[in-house]
């Protein structure tokens, strides 16, 4: 028993010594550190145009700072102070609606009771707000031109009454650049064409029912077909006289763009400057049409470098209409009249120049065109003896059908090149093909007539008499030594079996009837529909003769 008491005493003594030693040591403390960076409980989420931020709750964090940006924090849209880790960013929180269908970036900082221990900034990622619930259709590339846009919607809810155009930078759609009323026909079509836009420019276009916005989309217009200060785009202008109204006011060297499917009047405008008139971009596949019921003219005494038409349709009256029919008392000088990719139909003649004074058209070209139903003044008529001369003439990659006369002039020409063309019913029975009809010195083509890779059908038998003969030129002797001194070169050309010159009025070297069958055997539909694709697939010239658009 005595021994146990001794051991117990020793243990208590040791315990007291240990407690005393611990009590004598300094109290040890760990240094305080900054809070960990915030992390998300779940990915950033958008509902409509609100953003939901759900962060993990942090021990020691008494509040959070949330920053929101749209340009990866080059600028900050919103700075939000929150005492909770779950934040809904909406109008009630930031004072304005967040933008719809917009990518936002979010970052957060956790705050301790002492700012020294705040967390570092934590990038929480990006989130895109939802697209505005709309009945407006998303535009495709087919809905956007250089100066026009097609706005489409579905017929749901209240009728669309207004379309407004905003700058791309006007993100809250506050200041409309254009406000357009939606007509009853627009409502029925559920579509509105917006005109007057600038090429290569982004816009926001919105639709409204009354004052209620129904949706909007971003449109970026195409680059213009041509550019420069002297380009005048008439697309979207419904006024028939707009071309005639515009021409007097444009400067020399201007380009005027017309809209496909629209008809324009000439107003009898007299050209005194260079102008190119061409088709611009259009939602309609048809060419713009110039109505030649009243023809163009050229101002007497003027010098014009060029008048060019590209992708234009011309038509009017077979009995009385022309593209040009000037009759001026003073001479005109024109560098080039050019038709390219045009459709020229139902005219008495394409160009006819009269006037007592000598003048000059240096070049006349018809390239990649369809020419049909041309009367007695043909592709050109220089109609005054000793008057205006036509110099270098080029027909290329074109189709000519039903031309009463073909070419006629009282004056000397420089050259005539006919390359890769198709001819059907050119000229009419009894007419003259190349009517150089002036006196000696004004009845030839100085540098020759060249015809290459062409196909000829028979003459235009307007009387349905079954007779197809015509004269190659205006005849020899007297005052009409037609083409007597002209060098003629004909290479790789064909004519159908019905092709026939008047006896004694042939053209040397012309291959008469070297295709042994008829026009209807050669072409799919040469008389109705003007389809000159080859019916006869064994035709030797199918790959290298005629207008290339018909080749196999």
ZIHURA-V885691 format. One record per helix or strand of 3 or more residues. SS is the DSSP state (~ for helix, > for strand). FROM is the first residue (numbers start at 1). LEN is the number of residues. If there is no record, write none. Layout:
ss,from,len
SS,FROM,LEN
SS,FROM,LEN
This chain:
ss,from,len
~,2,23
>,45,3
>,50,6
>,63,7
>,78,5
>,86,4
~,91,4
>,103,9
~,115,3
>,122,7
~,141,3
>,149,5
>,162,6
>,178,4
~,184,6
>,191,4
>,202,8
>,212,9
>,231,3
~,242,6
>,254,5
>,263,3
>,275,5
>,288,4
>,296,3
>,303,8
>,312,4
>,333,8
>,343,12
>,359,9
>,370,13
>,388,9
>,399,5
>,407,3
>,415,5
>,422,5
>,432,5
>,449,4
>,469,5
>,488,4
~,519,4
>,523,3
>,531,4
~,548,3
